[in-house]
Amino acid sequence: MLTRDHAAVQGLPLSMVIAMTIVLISAPLAFSVLQSFSEDSTRQDIERELWRLHDIAAVVYSSEPGGLASSLTYELSMNPASGVRIDSIRIGADLAGPNKHEAYFSEFTISGMSYVYIYRGQQIPLMVEETGMLKIEDVNSVEHHQLRLTLVDPDVQDDDTSPCNGGDDIDRRFVCIEVMG
Protein backbone atom coordinates (compact mmCIF):
# COMPACT_ATOMS: atom_id res chain seq x y z
CA MET A 1 0.00 0.00 0.00
CA LEU A 2 2.90 2.39 0.76
CA THR A 3 4.36 1.84 -2.69
CA ARG A 4 1.14 2.97 -4.41
CA ASP A 5 0.82 6.24 -2.41
CA HIS A 6 1.81 8.97 -4.86
CA ALA A 7 1.99 11.60 -2.08
CA ALA A 8 4.51 9.52 -0.15
CA VAL A 9 8.03 10.70 0.70
CA GLN A 10 10.48 7.79 0.43
CA GLY A 11 7.84 5.24 1.31
CA LEU A 12 6.11 7.22 4.11
CA PRO A 13 2.67 8.73 3.64
CA LEU A 14 2.66 12.52 3.58
CA SER A 15 0.28 12.71 6.57
CA MET A 16 2.75 10.68 8.69
CA VAL A 17 5.62 13.00 7.71
CA ILE A 18 3.55 16.05 8.67
CA ALA A 19 2.56 14.48 12.02
CA MET A 20 6.19 13.61 12.85
CA THR A 21 7.31 17.14 11.95
CA ILE A 22 4.68 18.65 14.25
CA VAL A 23 5.71 16.35 17.10
CA LEU A 24 9.40 17.17 16.61
CA ILE A 25 8.69 20.90 16.69
CA SER A 26 6.21 20.88 19.58
CA ALA A 27 7.88 18.33 21.93
CA PRO A 28 10.65 20.68 23.18
CA LEU A 29 8.08 23.40 23.72
CA ALA A 30 5.84 21.04 25.70
CA PHE A 31 8.77 19.88 27.86
CA SER A 32 9.86 23.46 28.58
CA VAL A 33 6.30 24.37 29.59
CA LEU A 34 6.18 21.36 31.93
CA GLN A 35 9.59 22.26 33.42
CA SER A 36 8.48 25.85 33.95
CA PHE A 37 5.28 24.63 35.62
CA SER A 38 7.29 22.31 37.90
CA GLU A 39 9.67 25.10 38.92
CA ASP A 40 6.76 27.47 39.58
CA SER A 41 4.94 24.91 41.72
CA THR A 42 8.16 24.24 43.69
CA ARG A 43 8.61 27.99 44.23
CA GLN A 44 5.05 28.27 45.52
CA ASP A 45 5.59 25.28 47.85
CA ILE A 46 8.74 26.86 49.31
CA GLU A 47 6.98 30.21 49.79
CA ARG A 48 4.09 28.41 51.52
CA GLU A 49 6.51 26.63 53.90
CA LEU A 50 8.31 29.90 54.67
CA TRP A 51 4.95 31.60 55.27
CA ARG A 52 3.97 28.85 57.75
CA LEU A 53 7.35 29.11 59.47
CA HIS A 54 6.90 32.87 59.79
CA ASP A 55 3.39 32.45 61.18
CA ILE A 56 4.71 30.16 63.92
CA ALA A 57 7.60 32.59 64.54
CA ALA A 58 5.00 35.37 64.93
CA VAL A 59 3.18 33.35 67.59
CA VAL A 60 6.45 32.71 69.43
CA TYR A 61 7.57 36.34 69.08
CA SER A 62 4.31 37.74 70.43
CA SER A 63 4.17 35.36 73.40
CA GLU A 64 5.21 36.03 76.98
CA PRO A 65 8.78 34.98 77.79
CA GLY A 66 8.62 31.57 79.45
CA GLY A 67 4.97 31.14 78.42
CA LEU A 68 3.40 28.15 76.70
CA ALA A 69 3.88 29.55 73.20
CA SER A 70 7.41 30.88 73.76
CA SER A 71 8.85 27.63 72.36
CA LEU A 72 7.15 25.71 69.53
CA THR A 73 8.29 23.07 67.05
CA TYR A 74 7.70 23.02 63.32
CA GLU A 75 8.54 20.52 60.60
CA LEU A 76 9.86 22.30 57.53
CA SER A 77 9.19 20.13 54.46
CA MET A 78 10.88 20.60 51.12
CA ASN A 79 9.35 18.61 48.27
CA PRO A 80 10.62 19.71 44.86
CA ALA A 81 8.64 18.70 41.80
CA SER A 82 10.06 15.99 39.56
CA GLY A 83 13.13 17.18 37.68
CA VAL A 84 13.51 20.35 39.75
CA ARG A 85 16.49 20.99 42.01
CA ILE A 86 16.37 23.42 44.92
CA ASP A 87 19.89 24.86 44.91
CA SER A 88 19.68 26.54 48.30
CA ILE A 89 17.40 28.03 50.94
CA ARG A 90 18.61 30.53 53.56
CA ILE A 91 16.58 31.29 56.67
CA GLY A 92 17.66 33.75 59.37
CA ALA A 93 20.95 35.56 59.99
CA ASP A 94 23.43 36.26 62.75
CA LEU A 95 21.94 39.26 64.56
CA ALA A 96 25.34 40.18 66.01
CA GLY A 97 27.07 40.04 62.61
CA PRO A 98 27.38 42.40 59.66
CA ASN A 99 24.47 40.81 57.75
CA LYS A 100 21.90 41.17 60.52
CA HIS A 101 19.42 42.79 58.12
CA GLU A 102 19.07 39.36 56.44
CA ALA A 103 17.26 38.05 59.54
CA TYR A 104 14.06 39.70 58.28
CA PHE A 105 13.77 37.81 54.97
CA SER A 106 14.68 34.48 53.36
CA GLU A 107 16.31 33.66 50.07
CA PHE A 108 16.12 30.57 47.89
CA THR A 109 17.42 29.44 44.51
CA ILE A 110 15.67 27.00 42.18
CA SER A 111 17.53 25.73 39.10
CA GLY A 112 19.74 28.83 39.03
CA MET A 113 16.94 31.40 39.56
CA SER A 114 17.18 33.36 42.82
CA TYR A 115 14.17 34.53 44.80
CA VAL A 116 13.77 36.65 47.94
CA TYR A 117 10.88 35.94 50.28
CA ILE A 118 10.00 38.97 52.40
CA TYR A 119 7.78 38.20 55.34
CA ARG A 120 4.43 39.98 55.32
CA GLY A 121 3.16 41.68 58.42
CA GLN A 122 5.26 42.13 61.54
CA GLN A 123 9.01 42.04 60.96
CA ILE A 124 10.39 39.28 63.17
CA PRO A 125 14.15 38.72 63.39
CA LEU A 126 15.07 35.04 62.99
CA MET A 127 18.42 33.65 64.09
CA VAL A 128 19.48 30.01 63.82
CA GLU A 129 21.67 28.27 66.36
CA GLU A 130 25.48 28.42 65.99
CA THR A 131 25.91 30.03 62.54
CA GLY A 132 22.98 32.43 62.71
CA MET A 133 21.36 31.06 59.56
CA LEU A 134 19.94 27.81 58.27
CA LYS A 135 21.22 26.99 54.80
CA ILE A 136 19.68 23.99 53.07
CA GLU A 137 21.47 23.06 49.82
CA ASP A 138 20.97 20.70 46.86
CA VAL A 139 17.49 19.35 47.52
CA ASN A 140 16.49 16.85 44.83
CA SER A 141 13.94 14.83 46.80
CA VAL A 142 11.72 15.21 49.85
CA GLU A 143 13.50 16.61 52.92
CA HIS A 144 12.14 17.27 56.38
CA HIS A 145 13.77 19.47 59.02
CA GLN A 146 12.43 19.50 62.58
CA LEU A 147 12.83 23.02 63.97
CA ARG A 148 12.27 24.40 67.47
CA LEU A 149 11.47 28.11 67.59
CA THR A 150 12.21 29.76 70.93
CA LEU A 151 11.70 33.34 72.04
CA VAL A 152 14.83 35.13 73.24
CA ASP A 153 14.19 38.35 75.15
CA PRO A 154 17.33 40.03 76.51
CA ASP A 155 15.29 42.05 79.04
CA VAL A 156 13.88 38.95 80.71
CA GLN A 157 16.21 36.03 80.02
CA ASP A 158 19.07 35.85 82.53
CA ASP A 159 20.25 32.28 82.03
CA ASP A 160 22.11 30.76 79.08
CA THR A 161 19.31 28.51 77.81
CA SER A 162 19.30 29.90 74.26
CA PRO A 163 20.85 27.59 71.66
CA CYS A 164 21.79 30.67 69.59
CA ASN A 165 25.42 31.56 70.23
CA GLY A 166 26.01 35.25 70.52
CA GLY A 167 22.50 35.82 71.84
CA ASP A 168 23.98 37.67 74.83
CA ASP A 169 25.35 40.43 72.56
CA ILE A 170 21.96 41.14 71.00
CA ASP A 171 19.88 43.86 72.59
CA ARG A 172 16.58 43.08 70.86
CA ARG A 173 13.96 40.40 71.14
CA PHE A 174 14.24 37.67 68.47
CA VAL A 175 13.21 34.12 67.62
CA CYS A 176 15.95 31.53 67.85
CA ILE A 177 15.60 28.50 65.56
CA GLU A 178 17.16 25.25 66.70
CA VAL A 179 17.52 22.44 64.15
CA MET A 180 16.35 19.25 65.84
CA GLY A 181 16.79 16.87 62.92
C-alpha contacts under 8 A as a table, 3 or more apart, distances in Angstrom:
res1	aa1	res2	aa2	distance
1	M	4	R	5.44
1	M	5	D	6.74
2	L	5	D	5.39
2	L	8	A	7.36
2	L	11	G	5.74
2	L	12	L	6.70
2	L	13	P	6.96
3	T	6	H	7.88
3	T	11	G	6.30
5	D	8	A	5.43
5	D	13	P	6.80
7	A	13	P	6.44
7	A	14	L	5.78
8	A	11	G	5.62
8	A	12	L	5.10
8	A	13	P	4.28
8	A	14	L	5.13
9	V	12	L	5.24
9	V	13	P	6.43
9	V	14	L	6.36
9	V	17	V	7.76
12	L	16	M	6.66
12	L	17	V	6.82
13	P	16	M	5.42
13	P	17	V	6.60
14	L	17	V	5.10
14	L	18	I	6.25
15	S	18	I	5.12
15	S	19	A	6.17
16	M	19	A	5.05
16	M	20	M	6.14
17	V	20	M	5.21
17	V	21	T	6.17
18	I	21	T	5.11
18	I	22	I	6.26
19	A	22	I	5.18
19	A	23	V	6.26
20	M	23	V	5.08
20	M	24	L	6.09
21	T	24	L	5.10
21	T	25	I	6.20
22	I	25	I	5.21
22	I	26	S	5.98
23	V	26	S	5.19
23	V	27	A	5.65
24	L	27	A	5.65
24	L	28	P	7.56
25	I	28	P	6.78
25	I	29	L	7.49
26	S	29	L	5.20
26	S	30	A	6.14
27	A	30	A	5.07
27	A	31	F	6.20
28	P	31	F	5.11
28	P	32	S	6.13
29	L	32	S	5.17
29	L	33	V	6.21
30	A	33	V	5.14
30	A	34	L	6.25
31	F	34	L	5.05
31	F	35	Q	6.10
32	S	35	Q	4.99
32	S	36	S	6.03
33	V	36	S	5.09
33	V	37	F	6.13
34	L	37	F	5.02
34	L	38	S	6.15
35	Q	38	S	5.04
35	Q	39	E	6.20
35	Q	83	G	7.52
35	Q	84	V	7.69
36	S	39	E	5.17
36	S	40	D	6.11
37	F	40	D	5.08
37	F	41	S	6.11
38	S	41	S	5.18
38	S	42	T	6.16
38	S	81	A	5.48
38	S	82	S	7.10
38	S	83	G	7.78
38	S	84	V	6.78
39	E	42	T	5.08
39	E	43	R	6.14
39	E	81	A	7.10
39	E	84	V	6.16
39	E	110	I	7.09
39	E	111	S	7.89
40	D	43	R	5.03
40	D	44	Q	6.23
41	S	44	Q	5.07
41	S	45	D	6.17
41	S	81	A	7.23
42	T	45	D	5.00
42	T	46	I	6.24
42	T	79	N	7.35
42	T	80	P	5.28
42	T	81	A	5.87
42	T	84	V	7.69
43	R	46	I	5.21
43	R	47	E	6.21
43	R	110	I	7.42
44	Q	47	E	5.07
44	Q	48	R	6.08
45	D	48	R	5.05
45	D	49	E	6.27
45	D	78	M	7.79
45	D	79	N	7.67
46	I	49	E	5.10
46	I	50	L	6.17
46	I	78	M	6.87
47	E	50	L	5.06
47	E	51	W	6.00
47	E	117	Y	6.95
48	R	51	W	4.99
48	R	52	R	6.24
49	E	52	R	5.12
49	E	53	L	6.16
49	E	76	L	6.57
49	E	77	S	7.05
49	E	78	M	7.95
50	L	53	L	4.96
50	L	54	H	6.09
50	L	106	S	7.95
50	L	117	Y	7.89
51	W	54	H	5.09
51	W	55	D	6.18
51	W	119	Y	7.18
52	R	55	D	5.00
52	R	56	I	6.35
53	L	56	I	5.27
53	L	57	A	6.15
53	L	74	Y	7.21
53	L	76	L	7.52
54	H	57	A	4.81
54	H	58	A	6.02
54	H	119	Y	6.99
55	D	58	A	5.02
55	D	59	V	6.48
56	I	59	V	5.10
56	I	60	V	6.32
56	I	72	L	7.57
56	I	74	Y	7.76
56	I	149	L	7.96
57	A	60	V	5.03
57	A	61	Y	5.89
57	A	124	I	7.38
57	A	149	L	6.66
57	A	175	V	6.58
58	A	61	Y	4.98
58	A	62	S	6.03
58	A	122	Q	7.57
58	A	124	I	6.89
59	V	62	S	5.36
59	V	63	S	6.23
59	V	69	A	6.81
59	V	70	S	7.88
60	V	63	S	5.29
60	V	69	A	5.54
60	V	70	S	4.80
60	V	71	S	6.33
60	V	72	L	7.03
60	V	149	L	7.05
60	V	150	T	6.65
60	V	151	L	5.90
60	V	175	V	7.14
61	Y	70	S	7.19
61	Y	124	I	7.18
61	Y	151	L	5.90
61	Y	173	R	7.84
61	Y	174	F	6.83
61	Y	175	V	6.23
63	S	67	G	6.61
63	S	68	L	7.97
63	S	69	A	5.82
63	S	70	S	5.54
63	S	151	L	7.91
64	E	67	G	5.11
64	E	69	A	7.62
64	E	70	S	6.46
65	P	70	S	5.91
65	P	151	L	6.65
65	P	152	V	7.57
65	P	153	D	6.89
65	P	156	V	7.09
65	P	157	Q	7.83
66	G	70	S	5.86
67	G	70	S	5.26
68	L	71	S	6.98
69	A	72	L	6.23
70	S	149	L	7.89
70	S	150	T	5.69
70	S	151	L	5.24
71	S	148	R	6.79
71	S	149	L	5.47
71	S	150	T	4.24
71	S	151	L	6.39
72	L	148	R	5.68
72	L	149	L	5.30
72	L	150	T	6.63
73	T	146	Q	7.06
73	T	147	L	5.49
73	T	148	R	4.22
73	T	149	L	5.98
74	Y	146	Q	5.94
74	Y	147	L	5.17
74	Y	148	R	6.33
74	Y	149	L	7.64
75	E	144	H	6.43
75	E	145	H	5.56
75	E	146	Q	4.47
75	E	147	L	6.00
76	L	144	H	5.64
76	L	145	H	5.05
76	L	146	Q	6.31
76	L	147	L	7.13
77	S	142	V	7.20
77	S	143	E	5.77
77	S	144	H	4.54
77	S	145	H	6.50
78	M	139	V	7.62
78	M	141	S	7.82
78	M	142	V	5.60
78	M	143	E	5.10
78	M	144	H	6.36
79	N	141	S	6.12
79	N	142	V	4.44
79	N	143	E	6.55
80	P	84	V	5.90
80	P	85	R	6.65
80	P	86	I	6.84
80	P	139	V	7.38
80	P	140	N	6.53
80	P	141	S	6.21
80	P	142	V	6.81
81	A	84	V	5.53
83	G	140	N	7.91
84	V	110	I	7.40
84	V	111	S	6.75
84	V	140	N	6.86
85	R	110	I	6.07
85	R	111	S	5.66
85	R	138	D	6.60
85	R	139	V	5.83
85	R	140	N	5.01
86	I	89	I	7.65
86	I	108	F	7.75
86	I	109	T	6.13
86	I	110	I	4.57
86	I	111	S	6.36
86	I	137	E	7.08
86	I	138	D	5.68
86	I	139	V	4.96
86	I	140	N	6.57
87	D	108	F	7.47
87	D	109	T	5.23
87	D	110	I	5.47
87	D	111	S	6.33
87	D	112	G	7.10
87	D	137	E	5.46
87	D	138	D	4.71
87	D	139	V	6.55
88	S	108	F	5.40
88	S	109	T	5.29
88	S	110	I	7.34
88	S	135	K	6.69
88	S	136	I	5.40
88	S	137	E	4.20
88	S	138	D	6.15
88	S	139	V	7.55
89	I	106	S	7.41
89	I	107	E	5.81
89	I	108	F	4.17
89	I	109	T	6.58
89	I	134	L	7.77
89	I	135	K	5.53
89	I	136	I	5.11
89	I	137	E	6.52
90	R	106	S	5.57
90	R	107	E	5.22
90	R	108	F	6.19
90	R	133	M	6.62
90	R	134	L	5.60
90	R	135	K	4.58
90	R	136	I	6.65
91	I	103	A	7.39
91	I	105	F	7.30
91	I	106	S	4.97
91	I	107	E	7.02
91	I	126	L	7.50
91	I	128	V	7.82
91	I	133	M	5.59
91	I	134	L	5.09
91	I	135	K	6.60
92	G	102	E	6.49
92	G	103	A	4.33
92	G	104	Y	7.03
92	G	105	F	7.13
92	G	106	S	6.74
92	G	125	P	7.29
92	G	126	L	4.63
92	G	127	M	4.79
92	G	128	V	6.09
92	G	132	G	6.43
92	G	133	M	4.58
92	G	134	L	6.46
93	A	99	N	6.71
93	A	100	K	5.72
93	A	101	H	7.63
93	A	102	E	5.53
93	A	103	A	4.48
93	A	126	L	6.62
93	A	127	M	5.19
93	A	128	V	6.90
93	A	131	T	7.86
93	A	132	G	4.62
93	A	133	M	4.54
93	A	134	L	8.00
94	D	97	G	5.25
94	D	98	P	7.93
94	D	99	N	6.84
94	D	100	K	5.61
94	D	103	A	7.19
94	D	127	M	5.81
94	D	128	V	7.47
94	D	131	T	6.71
94	D	132	G	3.86
94	D	133	M	6.45
95	L	98	P	7.97
95	L	99	N	7.43
95	L	100	K	4.47
95	L	101	H	7.77
95	L	103	A	6.97
95	L	125	P	7.89
95	L	127	M	6.64
95	L	132	G	7.16
95	L	170	I	6.71
96	A	100	K	6.55
96	A	166	G	6.72
96	A	167	G	7.81
96	A	169	D	6.56
96	A	170	I	6.10
97	G	100	K	5.69
99	N	102	E	5.74
99	N	103	A	7.93
100	K	103	A	5.68
101	H	104	Y	6.19
102	E	105	F	5.71
102	E	106	S	7.25
103	A	106	S	7.59
103	A	124	I	7.85
103	A	125	P	4.99
103	A	126	L	5.07
103	A	127	M	6.44
104	Y	118	I	7.18
104	Y	119	Y	7.09
104	Y	123	Q	6.19
104	Y	124	I	6.13
104	Y	125	P	5.21
104	Y	126	L	6.70
105	F	116	V	7.13
105	F	117	Y	5.82
105	F	118	I	4.71
105	F	119	Y	6.01
106	S	116	V	5.92
106	S	117	Y	5.11
106	S	118	I	6.56
107	E	114	S	7.30
107	E	115	Y	5.75
107	E	116	V	4.46
107	E	117	Y	5.89
108	F	114	S	5.88
108	F	115	Y	5.38
108	F	116	V	6.51
108	F	117	Y	7.87
109	T	112	G	5.98
109	T	113	M	5.34
109	T	114	S	4.27
109	T	115	Y	6.04
110	I	113	M	5.28
110	I	114	S	6.57
119	Y	122	Q	7.76
119	Y	123	Q	6.92
120	R	123	Q	7.55
124	I	174	F	6.75
124	I	175	V	7.37
125	P	173	R	7.93
125	P	174	F	5.19
125	P	175	V	6.32
126	L	174	F	6.14
126	L	175	V	5.08
126	L	176	C	6.06
126	L	177	I	7.05
127	M	132	G	4.92
127	M	133	M	5.99
127	M	164	C	7.11
127	M	174	F	7.27
127	M	175	V	6.31
127	M	176	C	4.96
127	M	177	I	6.05
128	V	131	T	6.56
128	V	132	G	4.40
128	V	133	M	4.77
128	V	134	L	5.98
128	V	164	C	6.26
128	V	176	C	5.57
128	V	177	I	4.51
128	V	178	E	6.03
128	V	179	V	7.83
129	E	132	G	5.69
129	E	133	M	7.36
129	E	163	P	5.40
129	E	164	C	4.03
129	E	165	N	6.31
129	E	176	C	6.75
129	E	177	I	6.13
129	E	178	E	5.44
129	E	179	V	7.50
130	E	163	P	7.37
130	E	164	C	5.62
130	E	165	N	5.27
131	T	134	L	7.66
131	T	165	N	7.86
132	G	164	C	7.20
132	G	165	N	7.95
136	I	139	V	7.55
139	V	142	V	7.47
139	V	143	E	7.25
145	H	179	V	7.01
145	H	180	M	7.29
145	H	181	G	5.57
146	Q	179	V	6.09
146	Q	180	M	5.11
146	Q	181	G	5.11
147	L	177	I	6.34
147	L	178	E	5.59
147	L	179	V	4.73
147	L	180	M	5.48
147	L	181	G	7.39
148	R	177	I	5.61
148	R	178	E	5.02
148	R	179	V	6.52
148	R	180	M	6.77
149	L	175	V	6.26
149	L	176	C	5.65
149	L	177	I	4.62
149	L	178	E	6.43
150	T	162	S	7.83
150	T	175	V	5.56
150	T	176	C	5.16
150	T	177	I	6.47
150	T	178	E	7.92
151	L	173	R	7.47
151	L	174	F	6.16
151	L	175	V	4.73
151	L	176	C	6.24
152	V	157	Q	6.98
152	V	162	S	6.96
152	V	167	G	7.82
152	V	173	R	5.74
152	V	174	F	5.43
152	V	175	V	5.93
152	V	176	C	6.58
153	D	156	V	5.60
153	D	157	Q	5.76
153	D	172	R	6.83
153	D	173	R	4.51
153	D	174	F	6.71
154	P	157	Q	5.43
154	P	158	D	7.53
154	P	168	D	7.26
154	P	170	I	7.28
154	P	171	D	6.04
154	P	172	R	6.47
154	P	173	R	6.35
157	Q	160	D	7.97
162	S	165	N	7.51
162	S	167	G	7.15
162	S	176	C	7.41
163	P	176	C	7.35
163	P	178	E	6.60
164	C	167	G	5.67
164	C	176	C	6.16
164	C	177	I	7.70
164	C	178	E	7.69
165	N	168	D	7.79
166	G	169	D	5.61
166	G	170	I	7.17
167	G	170	I	5.41
168	D	171	D	7.75
